[in-house]
Every structure is written in C-alpha cells, then in structure tokens.
Amino acid sequence: MTRAAAALLALALACSGDEPAGEGAAAPPAPKAAVVIEPPQLRVGDVAIVEVAVATPPGYAVRPLVPPDSASLGPLWLLDAEALPVEKQGQRWTHRTRLRVRAREVGAGTWPALALELVGPEGLRTRLETAPRPFEVVSILPSFPDRLAPFPLRRPERGAPGPSPLVAAAGGAVAALAAVAAVALVRRSRRRSAKGAALAADAAARASSAPWQEALAELAAAAAEADTDWRGSADRCAGALRRYAARRWSFAIECRTSEELAALAPPFALALRWPAALAWLRELDALRFRPLPAPDAAARVRRIAEDARRWVADTIPPEVAR
C-alpha cells in the first residue's frame, strides 16, 4: 500500500508540472503539491495512508505540515503524522509527509485543502495549497452477511514484525528534543506577549473553551435526543466522554476500543473516577454494535448521558467551580 501511494504521488506531481520540455538537462520544476489517499475507498475500522508530497527545485525547504483538525475529517480519525526524508533526484526534490487515518463511520468525506509554506534558497517564502481529495467509508457488513456476533479483539500474531528497539529509541530521542525546543519556543513567546488586557482576554478565551463546558453541553444534547435517535445519542455520549478524558487529563483514548481501554492504566488524577466512565463506554459500545437493538436502549442511553453529565460536573476544578 505504501509503494502504491508513493507511485501515485509521483505520477500526480509529474502530471501537474507545467514547465516546457527543453533539450538537454531538465529545467527545475515549479513547486507543486499533491495529496493521495490509499486506498481511496475505506471500510469501517480500516487504517489508510494519506501522503502529502511537494515537488520543488533544489534548495527548497517545506515548513512542517499542520495536520487538519478532527472536525474537518468527517468519518476519519487522524492517528499520527510523520515527515519523511527528502528525495533528491536531479532538478526535482520531493518532500513527503505521511499521515495515518482510521475510518470510524460510514459516509462520504473530503480531505480538506492544506496550506503549505515553502522556504527558498534565499529565504523567500512561497505558499501552496493542495486540492481537496474526496474519499468514502463503506460498511463491512456485506462481506459478513451471516455474522450476528461482534468481532473479538484481535491480538498480534507471535513473531509479528515490530519496530526495532534502536528505531524506537531514536524516535524517542527526536521527540524529546522536539519537546524541549517547543517548550523553549513557548517560553520565549510568552515573555514577549503583552500584559494587562491581553492576558485577561486570553484567560477569558481559555475559560470559554474549557473541556468540561464542551462535555456538559454535548452530554445534555445526547440525553435530549435519546428518545428519538438513541443510536446517534449513544455515539454522541461516547465521543463526548472520550474527548473530555483526552483534553482534561491528556488521556489519549479517542481512537481506542473499550477492550483496549480496559487494559490501560489511567492518569493518577483520573484513577478513582475512571471505573465509572469505563463502564459507561463499555455499555454504550455493547448497545451501539449489537445486531438487534435492545428494547430499553433509549432509556439506558439517556441514563448514561445524565449520569456522565453529573460525573463531568464533579470533575470541574474547585477554583473554576467557585
């Protein structure tokens, strides 16, 4: 799949060039950018590769790509992003960024246009924008028409290839250096920030986007729609709980199954409250993914949403609650 994506990217960049063909050495290409999703049609649960490639003349650098936010990806979850080494071939340099996504629900979507910034050999900055790329997520049910029970958790096979310890150590070192650089940059920018009214406005903006406010509103909406669309309400309730845990305690669980969550150790500040949230997430998954709906599904979802709302309210920091 990776080789296919690389070949498609090379073809897209080659076909997008508008330089005249000359005799002898090829002229340096004008900067071009392309996005390829492989495969373009995903099944629910599949992990796909999205590659962003920029072809430039020699000596150009591409600023780190800012991945799109989750709200703009529709039925996809963004798992991770990785900048690949620059491929230098004659008068064409290719800068590639590989992103992994997981299909989470059925539906059509469009990979949004991405803004890219290039830095030329003399420091001249150029902006490029990729074209939107449509994709589709389809159901796996047609492939298993006779199956009624949910699929079990699949564990890796024995002897399955995994990352080298040296590669993992090198990646950890790079991540640590990047974190140190990011902290230094943040501290420098804070020292340069304005005082007084600017700080007050910033504090007000942070308070208006507090994670508990978003979670309380989402859970209230989920409880209100449980009687008319209990399955959508269950999706909304589970998503709100996962996002709240991720934002409030930096507990990255948005893309994990309830079976995977049961094997994780929560952060220390969440440890005492986590069993209740985990029980709700497991019950919501059992309701959402069973072949036939439970007769009391709407009432159970409404009860979970209301209990979860009280749970979130109890986790608001005391200094904010006052």
N, C-alpha and C positions, 0 to 999 in steps of 0.2 A: 504494500500500500504506500509506503514511503517513497519507493522508487517511482511508482506511478505518479504520485503527487509532484515529485521533482521534475519528471519528464513533462507533465502538463504545464508546470510553471515555466520551464524553459521554452516550451512551444508558445505559450501566451506572450512571454516577453519578446520572443523573436518575431512573432506576427504583429506585435504592436509597434515595432520600430518604423519610423518614417524617414530614416536617413537615406539619401540617394546612394545607390550602389556605384562604387568607383572602381577603378582599376588599381591593382596592386594591393597595398595594405588597406584594411577596412577602416573607415572613419569611426572615431569614438561615438558610441550611441548617445542619443539624448536620454536623460533619465526617464525611466518608465517603471510603473508598479503594477503588480497583478496579484490576485488572490485566487487560490484553488482550494476547494473543499473536496476531500476524498474519503469515503465515497460521497457523491452529491445527494444520494437518497439514503437516509439512515433509518434503522429500525430502533424502536424504543429500547434504551439500555446500551446501544452501541457507542463505542468511543471512536471518534473520527479525528483526522488530522486536517488542520487548516494551515496552509502555508502562505505567507506574505513575502513576496520577492520584489526587490528593487534592482533594476539594472542601471548602472551608471558608468560614466567614463572612469579611467583610473584616477586614484587620489581622492575620491569622494568617500565621505562617511555618512551613515544614516543614524540619526538620533534614535535612542531606544523607543520601541513601539509602545504606545499606551493601549492596552487591550480594551475592547469595548466592554461596557458595564453589562451586568446580567439582564437588566430590564430591556436592553436593545437586542438580545439574542433570542427572545421568544422561547421556543421549545428546547433550547440548548442550555447546558451548564458549562461554563468555562472551567477547565481543570487546572491547566498550567500553560506557561509560555516559555519559550527558550530561543535565544538568539544563536544562530548557527555561524560557523566561521565563514568569512567572506571567500567566495570562489573567484579567483583571478584568472581570467582567460583572455590574454591579449589585450585588446582595447575595451573589453567588457568586464566589469566587476559586478558580481551578483551578491546582494545582501539578502539573507533569508531569515525569517522568524517563523518558528513552528509553534502552533498552539494546539492543544488537545481539548476536545469538547466531548460531552456526553449528551446523548439525546434523552430527554426526560419525559416528553409527552408527544402525542400525535399532533401533527399540524404542519402547515407550510410556513416558512420563515424566510427572511432575507438577512444575509450577513451585511452589517452596515458599512457604509463608506468609511475608510480610515484615513486620517490626516497624518502624513509623514513629513518629516523635516530632514533635508539633506544639507551637509556642510561641504562646500567645495574646497579644492586645494588651497585657495587664497582666503578661506574663511567666509566666502559668500554663501548665504543660506537660501535654499530653494524649498518650496513646499509642493508636495504632490498629494493627490487624493485618489484612493483606489475606487473602482466602480463597485456598487452593491452586487452581491452574489446570492441568487436565490437557492434555497435548498428545501427539502421536505423530509419529515419524520413520519414513518408509517408504522402500523401495528405489527406485532409478531404473531397475532392470533391466527391469521390464515395459514401460517406454517405449522401450527399445532391445533388442528380443528377438534380433536378428540380429548384434549387435555382439560381437566377440570380443577386439578390441584395447583397451587402456586409452585414455582420452581424453587428448589432448595438453594442454600448458599453454596456456591462452587468454590472450592479451595484450589490453590495452585498444585499442579502435579509435582510429584517428587522428582528432583533433578531438573526442574524447570529453570531455564536460564534467568539470571537476575543480574543486577548491576554489580560491577566489580567493586570490592571494598576500596580500592585506590581511587576509582572514579567517584564513589560516594564521598570519600574524604576530601578529594579535590573540590567537589561541588560544595561541600560544607564550608571549606576554607574560602571559596569565592563568595558564598552567601554571607559569611561573617564579615569579610572585607567590605562587601556592598552595604551591609547593615551599618558598619562603622562610618562609612562615607556618607550614608543617608542621614545618620544622627548628626554628624558634623555639619552637613548642609542645613538641616533643620535648625540647629542651634544658631548658625550664622544668620539665617533669615529671620529668626526670632529677635536677635539682637538689633537687627535693622528695622524691625517693624515699629510702627507708630504707637504712641501711648495714648492714654485717656479715652477719648470717644471711640477710637478704632478698636481698642481692646474690649470695651463694653459691647460694641456692635458684634464683635466676633463671638463673645460669650453668649449673647442672645441668639445668634445663629446656631451655635452648637446646642443650646438648650432646646431650640425648636425642632432639631433633628435628632433628639435623644432616642436611643433604640427602644426604650420602654414605651414612649409615646406612639411610635410606629406599631409596635406589637399590640398595645392595648386597642388601637383603632382597628387593626386587622382582625383581631380575635372577636371584637364586638361585631364587625361586619360578618364574620363567619357564623357566629351564633344567630344573627338575624336571618341569614339565608338558609339555615339548616333545613327548615321545613319544606322549602321549595326546590332546593338543589343540594341535597345532603352530600353527594359525592364532591361537588365543587367546594362546598363548605369544608369538607374534610381535607381537601388539598390545600385550601387557604389556611386552615388551622395548623396543619403540619409545617407548611412553609414558614408561617409566622414564628412558630416555636424554634425552628432550626435557625432562621435568620437572627432571632433575638439572642440565642446562645452564642452564635458566631460573633455578633457585634458587642454583646455585653461582656463576655468572658474570653473572647478570642478563641473559641472552641469551634474549629473548622469542621462542621458536620453537615453542611448543606447538601453535599453530594454523596452521603453515606446511607446505606440501608439501615433499618432498625437492628438487623442481626449484627452488622458491623459496629453500630453504636454500643450494643451490649458488651462488646469486648474492649471498649475504650475506657480509659481512666479519665474522668472529667477533671478540669482545673480545681485546685484546692478550694477556691471561693464558691464553687458550684457544687461541691461533692455532696453536701447534705440535701440539697434541693433537686439533684439530678434524678434520683429514682422515680419521682412522680412524673417528671417530664418524659423520661424514657418510657414509662408505662403508657402514657398518652400517645406517644409516637407509635409504639408497637400496636396499640389498639386501633389507631387511625389507619395504619398500613393493613391490618387484618380486615378492616371494613372496606377500604378502597380497592383492594386487589383480590377479593374473593369473587368467584364466578357469578354467584347469585347474591343479590342484596339481602342483608339481614332485615327482618321485619321491624326491628326497633332502631334501624340505622340512624334515622334523623334525630331521634331523641338522644342517642348516645353521642352523636357528634355535637349536638347543642350542649349537652352536659360537659363534654371535654372542653369545648371552647369557653364556657363560662368558668369552669374550674381553672383553666390555664390563664384566663384573664386575671383572676384573683391571685394566682401564683406570680404572674408578672408584677402586679401591683405590690406584692410583698417584697420583691427584689429591688425596688427603686431605692437608690442610696438615701440614707436618712437626711443628709444635708439638702437634697433636692426635694424630698417629701415635705420638709418643713416650709 
